[in-house]
């Protein structure tokens, strides 16, 4: 077993003191030179090894040139300064020499630090911030990729982190716009059960800041954002623009990366973002048992001490949804935030009401919901539902084949291979126009019968080689009875995955039946009705007719 030099020195000194061995005997016993024995007896600590000065003959002719480039960088914009890779590229382009990247990198790293010291560039230093319980918090957005219904999409992770305890609340949305920003705050404050009494630190996000006043901490705020923060009663603190201000909310900057690496890797696969947000709630509960750095207490224990210092929440949550009243165009579309969404064709050229949240767009005609879409991220996109155009397709069946609504239905999987097989058979038997009309009549069945039942009816119709929509409807009802469910959509209770008929933010109709059942009515003491007098009337009528 090899010994370190310090251990060897200790053994030599111990043997010399205990056994009174000579230098020659110590040299023989430990198998080292007498010079090393004398060195160990002279000092208990070995002399540090001399680091040889590294010389790079290939870099030597170009050191002055690289120094000039690095000194010029002191006056250049931060994002347009030389990197080691760029310096290596310039040396190759201007001098025709290709140096190893590590050679250039080591020289640039050492010289950049030395040049900064020679020119008196002040060192960047930081101070540890004191965090009082319930006082400060930090907010940030981070990008995250999600396999949503089989398609990989870019989403955004909202993080709200208390500075004292490190308790963080997260929420994933399709965008980082104003609705997602507001909904993240409402969700986070509701989970925490209170409002920070100090400052909440932010980047200069567009949903909150309309304009940054040059070289100052003053900001022109978005009016709706001002309404939200005054509603909850917290004070914002806006960091310096760009990377210079990242350290001012370093806790949440690191929190976003930590949460993404530990809980969203590998890329999560979910059907809806609501499912993923429910999983995130479980992840946050697990985080309560974690200790941050060298802290003695866990996040949950620190939060238990911090929670009583938070300000109370308002009695009702802030209304985050935006309301619009667009007009439906001749293509049965509405345009909201530079994206287009379809509505049923019977509402063409009429105004409708739109409730827009961070993830959902709900369309109302009066108080009746007529369409619901997932909010599109980006601009210039459109989402068309084939069911909204069926009445037009009955009159214009030739428009179905090349329609964008059909293309999107195929991509989403709502227009299945069963529909394709029935359509092909119907066109062969009835012709292109009448066959397409038969398909449209089948698509209308989806409004009244379960999707899986209609598919079963289509398979039966293809096996029987019939295009009769009554046969498809009958076979669909048989499939529903075999599966033990109601044959029509209206007769089945709404599942948790299906949207309800009305926006949950709107007032709902309250039924009186449960209240009556909760408090039994008194017994009815009235006598039962007698029918003998009615029999007498019948007898009188017979006498009159005779």
RAVEN-V217003 format. One record per residue. N is the residue number from 1. RES is the residue in one small letter. SS is DSSP state (h for helix, s for strand, l for the rest). PSI is psi in whole degrees, -180 to 180 (none if undefined). D_LAST is the distance of its C-alpha to the last C-alpha in whole Angstrom. Layout:
<<N;RES;SS;PSI;D_LAST> <N;RES;SS;PSI;D_LAST>>
This chain:
<<1;x;l;126;132> <2;x;l;141;133> <3;x;l;150;133> <4;x;l;162;133> <5;x;h;-35;136> <6;x;h;-42;135> <7;x;h;-38;135> <8;x;h;-43;138> <9;x;h;-42;140> <10;x;h;-41;139> <11;x;h;-40;140> <12;x;h;-45;143> <13;x;h;-37;144> <14;x;h;-44;143> <15;x;h;-35;145> <16;x;h;-35;148> <17;x;h;-42;148> <18;x;h;-45;147> <19;x;l;-5;149> <20;x;l;45;152> <21;x;l;150;152> <22;x;l;172;154> <23;x;h;-39;152> <24;x;h;-42;153> <25;x;h;-40;152> <26;x;h;-35;149> <27;x;h;-42;149> <28;x;h;-43;149> <29;x;h;-43;146> <30;x;h;-2;144> <31;x;l;39;145> <32;x;l;167;145> <33;x;l;155;148> <34;x;h;-29;150> <35;x;h;-39;150> <36;x;h;-35;146> <37;x;h;-44;147> <38;x;h;-37;149> <39;x;h;-39;147> <40;x;h;-38;144> <41;x;h;-27;147> <42;x;h;-34;148> <43;x;l;135;144> <44;x;l;-14;141> <45;x;l;126;139> <46;x;l;148;139> <47;x;l;139;140> <48;x;l;147;137> <49;x;l;141;137> <50;x;l;128;138> <51;x;l;119;135> <52;x;l;141;137> <53;x;l;123;137> <54;x;l;133;134> <55;x;l;133;136> <56;x;l;94;134> <57;x;h;-33;136> <58;x;h;-29;134> <59;x;h;-21;132> <60;x;h;-44;135> <61;x;l;-15;136> <62;x;l;7;133> <63;x;h;-42;133> <64;x;h;-39;134> <65;x;h;-45;131> <66;x;h;-37;128> <67;x;h;-43;130> <68;x;h;-40;129> <69;x;h;-41;126> <70;x;h;-35;125> <71;x;h;-36;127> <72;x;h;-27;125> <73;x;h;-23;122> <74;x;l;-27;122> <75;x;l;-7;122> <76;x;l;158;119> <77;x;l;147;115> <78;x;h;-39;114> <79;x;h;1;112> <80;x;h;40;114> <81;x;l;159;117> <82;x;l;138;119> <83;x;l;168;118> <84;x;h;-37;120> <85;x;h;-41;118> <86;x;h;-37;118> <87;x;h;-44;122> <88;x;h;-38;123> <89;x;h;-42;121> <90;x;h;-38;123> <91;x;h;-38;126> <92;x;h;-40;125> <93;x;h;-40;124> <94;x;h;-26;127> <95;x;h;-7;130> <96;x;l;22;129> <97;x;l;134;129> <98;x;l;104;126> <99;x;l;150;127> <100;x;l;145;124> <101;x;h;-40;122> <102;x;h;-35;123> <103;x;h;-46;126> <104;x;h;-41;125> <105;x;h;-46;122> <106;x;h;-41;125> <107;x;h;-44;127> <108;x;h;-41;125> <109;x;h;-45;123> <110;x;h;-42;127> <111;x;h;-34;128> <112;x;h;-41;125> <113;x;h;-42;125> <114;x;h;-41;129> <115;x;h;-39;128> <116;x;h;-40;126> <117;x;h;-39;128> <118;x;h;-38;131> <119;x;l;3;129> <120;x;l;29;128> <121;x;l;124;124> <122;x;l;141;123> <123;x;l;145;121> <124;x;l;115;118> <125;x;l;161;117> <126;x;l;155;114> <127;x;l;148;113> <128;x;l;129;111> <129;x;l;140;108> <130;x;l;125;107> <131;x;l;118;104> <132;x;l;149;102> <133;x;l;131;99> <134;x;l;11;96> <135;x;l;-63;98> <136;x;l;158;98> <137;x;s;168;96> <138;x;s;148;96> <139;x;s;141;94> <140;x;s;160;94> <141;x;s;148;92> <142;x;s;147;93> <143;x;s;145;92> <144;x;s;141;91> <145;x;s;140;89> <146;x;s;136;86> <147;x;s;95;85> <148;x;s;111;81> <149;x;l;43;78> <150;x;l;0;81> <151;x;s;130;83> <152;x;s;120;86> <153;x;s;154;86> <154;x;s;125;88> <155;x;s;-176;87> <156;x;s;134;88> <157;x;s;115;89> <158;x;s;132;89> <159;x;s;130;91> <160;x;s;115;91> <161;x;s;128;94> <162;x;s;133;95> <163;x;l;-36;99> <164;x;l;-56;100> <165;x;l;-22;98> <166;x;l;6;97> <167;x;l;126;94> <168;x;s;143;92> <169;x;s;136;88> <170;x;s;157;87> <171;x;s;134;85> <172;x;s;136;84> <173;x;s;168;83> <174;x;l;-23;83> <175;x;l;170;85> <176;x;l;32;87> <177;x;l;-171;86> <178;x;h;-41;85> <179;x;h;-43;81> <180;x;h;-37;83> <181;x;h;-45;86> <182;x;h;-45;83> <183;x;h;-34;81> <184;x;h;-41;84> <185;x;h;-46;85> <186;x;h;-43;82> <187;x;h;-46;82> <188;x;h;-46;85> <189;x;h;-34;85> <190;x;h;-39;82> <191;x;h;-42;83> <192;x;h;-24;87> <193;x;l;17;85> <194;x;l;178;87> <195;x;s;135;89> <196;x;l;137;93> <197;x;l;-14;95> <198;x;l;-121;97> <199;x;s;149;97> <200;x;s;122;95> <201;x;s;138;98> <202;x;s;156;97> <203;x;l;178;98> <204;x;l;63;97> <205;x;l;142;94> <206;x;l;-38;92> <207;x;l;-21;89> <208;x;l;-38;91> <209;x;s;124;94> <210;x;s;-33;94> <211;x;s;137;98> <212;x;s;121;101> <213;x;l;126;103> <214;x;l;129;107> <215;x;l;46;109> <216;x;l;171;107> <217;x;l;2;104> <218;x;l;144;102> <219;x;s;146;99> <220;x;s;115;96> <221;x;s;153;93> <222;x;l;132;90> <223;x;h;-40;87> <224;x;h;-36;85> <225;x;h;-40;87> <226;x;h;-39;88> <227;x;h;-41;85> <228;x;h;-48;85> <229;x;h;-32;88> <230;x;h;-30;88> <231;x;h;-41;84> <232;x;h;-19;86> <233;x;l;35;89> <234;x;l;162;92> <235;x;s;130;95> <236;x;s;151;96> <237;x;s;121;99> <238;x;s;125;100> <239;x;l;169;102> <240;x;l;147;105> <241;x;l;149;104> <242;x;h;-163;104> <243;x;h;-21;106> <244;x;h;-25;108> <245;x;h;3;106> <246;x;h;-35;104> <247;x;h;-17;106> <248;x;h;-13;105> <249;x;h;51;102> <250;x;h;-25;103> <251;x;h;-48;101> <252;x;h;-27;98> <253;x;h;-46;100> <254;x;h;-30;101> <255;x;h;-41;97> <256;x;h;-47;96> <257;x;h;-41;98> <258;x;h;-47;98> <259;x;h;-37;94> <260;x;h;-39;94> <261;x;h;-36;97> <262;x;h;-24;96> <263;x;h;-14;92> <264;x;l;23;91> <265;x;l;124;93> <266;x;l;178;93> <267;x;l;122;90> <268;x;l;144;87> <269;x;s;115;84> <270;x;s;163;80> <271;x;l;-39;77> <272;x;l;160;77> <273;x;h;-26;79> <274;x;h;-38;77> <275;x;h;-42;78> <276;x;h;-39;81> <277;x;h;-31;81> <278;x;h;-37;80> <279;x;h;-37;83> <280;x;h;-34;85> <281;x;h;-39;84> <282;x;h;-40;85> <283;x;h;-40;88> <284;x;h;-36;89> <285;x;h;-38;88> <286;x;h;-33;91> <287;x;h;-22;93> <288;x;l;-23;93> <289;x;l;3;95> <290;x;l;148;98> <291;x;l;135;101> <292;x;l;120;103> <293;x;l;-128;106> <294;x;l;19;108> <295;x;l;148;106> <296;x;l;-41;106> <297;x;l;159;102> <298;x;l;170;99> <299;x;h;-41;97> <300;x;h;-40;94> <301;x;h;-41;97> <302;x;h;-36;98> <303;x;h;-34;94> <304;x;h;-34;93> <305;x;h;-28;96> <306;x;h;-33;95> <307;x;h;-42;92> <308;x;l;-17;92> <309;x;l;-7;94> <310;x;l;148;92> <311;x;s;149;90> <312;x;l;153;86> <313;x;l;154;83> <314;x;l;159;81> <315;x;l;-28;78> <316;x;l;148;76> <317;x;l;160;77> <318;x;l;139;78> <319;x;l;111;76> <320;x;l;-21;78> <321;x;l;145;75> <322;x;s;145;76> <323;x;s;133;73> <324;x;s;161;73> <325;x;l;72;71> <326;x;l;164;71> <327;x;s;138;70> <328;x;l;129;68> <329;x;l;-177;70> <330;x;l;-13;69> <331;x;l;13;70> <332;x;l;44;68> <333;x;s;153;71> <334;x;s;151;72> <335;x;s;122;76> <336;x;s;125;77> <337;x;l;43;80> <338;x;l;22;81> <339;x;s;149;79> <340;x;s;142;76> <341;x;s;146;72> <342;x;s;155;69> <343;x;l;164;66> <344;x;l;145;62> <345;x;h;-20;63> <346;x;h;-10;60> <347;x;h;14;62> <348;x;l;136;65> <349;x;l;25;66> <350;x;l;153;64> <351;x;s;139;66> <352;x;l;167;66> <353;x;s;132;67> <354;x;s;130;70> <355;x;s;117;71> <356;x;s;123;74> <357;x;l;-173;76> <358;x;l;-27;79> <359;x;l;-16;77> <360;x;s;147;74> <361;x;s;120;72> <362;x;s;131;68> <363;x;s;133;67> <364;x;s;146;64> <365;x;s;102;61> <366;x;l;-120;60> <367;x;l;8;60> <368;x;s;127;59> <369;x;s;130;61> <370;x;s;-16;61> <371;x;s;152;65> <372;x;s;131;68> <373;x;s;152;71> <374;x;s;136;74> <375;x;l;134;77> <376;x;l;132;79> <377;x;l;136;83> <378;x;l;-163;85> <379;x;l;153;85> <380;x;l;11;83> <381;x;l;163;81> <382;x;s;148;77> <383;x;s;118;74> <384;x;l;133;72> <385;x;l;125;68> <386;x;h;-35;67> <387;x;h;-26;63> <388;x;h;-14;64> <389;x;h;10;64> <390;x;h;-37;61> <391;x;h;-38;59> <392;x;h;-38;62> <393;x;h;-24;63> <394;x;h;-31;60> <395;x;h;-26;61> <396;x;l;70;65> <397;x;h;-25;65> <398;x;h;-16;69> <399;x;h;-9;70> <400;x;l;-43;69> <401;x;l;-42;72> <402;x;l;21;75> <403;x;l;147;73> <404;x;h;-32;75> <405;x;h;-41;72> <406;x;h;-40;72> <407;x;h;-44;75> <408;x;h;-35;75> <409;x;h;-39;72> <410;x;h;-43;74> <411;x;h;-36;77> <412;x;h;-14;74> <413;x;l;4;73> <414;x;l;-26;69> <415;x;l;104;69> <416;x;l;-179;70> <417;x;h;-28;71> <418;x;h;-41;68> <419;x;h;-41;67> <420;x;h;-43;70> <421;x;h;-43;69> <422;x;h;-41;66> <423;x;h;-44;67> <424;x;h;-43;69> <425;x;h;-42;67> <426;x;h;-38;64> <427;x;h;-35;67> <428;x;h;-38;68> <429;x;h;-39;65> <430;x;h;-10;63> <431;x;l;167;66> <432;x;h;-45;68> <433;x;h;-54;65> <434;x;h;-34;62> <435;x;h;-39;64> <436;x;h;-39;64> <437;x;h;-39;61> <438;x;h;-39;60> <439;x;h;-42;62> <440;x;h;-39;61> <441;x;h;-34;57> <442;x;h;-41;59> <443;x;h;-31;61> <444;x;h;-25;57> <445;x;h;-26;56> <446;x;l;-20;59> <447;x;l;-21;57> <448;x;l;-16;54> <449;x;l;158;56> <450;x;l;147;59> <451;x;h;-45;62> <452;x;h;-35;63> <453;x;h;-40;60> <454;x;h;-38;60> <455;x;h;-39;63> <456;x;h;-39;62> <457;x;h;-38;59> <458;x;h;-42;62> <459;x;h;-40;64> <460;x;h;-40;61> <461;x;h;-39;61> <462;x;h;-38;64> <463;x;h;-36;65> <464;x;h;-5;61> <465;x;l;44;63> <466;x;l;145;60> <467;x;l;13;59> <468;x;l;123;56> <469;x;h;-25;55> <470;x;h;-36;52> <471;x;h;-42;54> <472;x;h;-44;56> <473;x;h;-41;54> <474;x;h;-44;52> <475;x;h;-32;56> <476;x;h;-40;56> <477;x;h;-38;53> <478;x;h;-42;54> <479;x;h;-38;58> <480;x;h;-41;56> <481;x;h;-38;54> <482;x;h;-38;57> <483;x;h;-9;59> <484;x;l;30;57> <485;x;l;165;56> <486;x;l;141;53> <487;x;l;-18;53> <488;x;l;153;53> <489;x;l;-39;55> <490;x;l;-27;53> <491;x;l;-12;52> <492;x;l;141;55> <493;x;l;148;57> <494;x;l;130;60> <495;x;l;161;63> <496;x;l;-26;66> <497;x;l;-20;68> <498;x;l;139;65> <499;x;l;146;65> <500;x;l;171;62> <501;x;l;-21;60> <502;x;l;157;62> <503;x;l;126;65> <504;x;l;-17;66> <505;x;l;-15;68> <506;x;l;157;65> <507;x;l;137;63> <508;x;l;157;60> <509;x;l;129;57> <510;x;l;128;57> <511;x;l;146;53> <512;x;l;-17;52> <513;x;h;-48;51> <514;x;h;-35;54> <515;x;h;-37;55> <516;x;h;-38;52> <517;x;h;-31;53> <518;x;h;-33;56> <519;x;l;102;55> <520;x;l;142;52> <521;x;l;155;49> <522;x;l;155;49> <523;x;l;145;46> <524;x;l;113;42> <525;x;l;4;42> <526;x;l;147;38> <527;x;l;156;36> <528;x;l;151;33> <529;x;l;149;30> <530;x;l;139;27> <531;x;l;3;24> <532;x;h;-38;22> <533;x;h;-33;20> <534;x;h;-38;19> <535;x;h;-37;17> <536;x;h;-39;16> <537;x;h;-37;14> <538;x;h;-40;13> <539;x;h;-41;11> <540;x;h;-39;10> <541;x;h;-36;9> <542;x;h;-37;6> <543;x;h;-40;5> <544;x;h;-39;5> <545;x;h;-30;4> <546;x;l;none;0>>
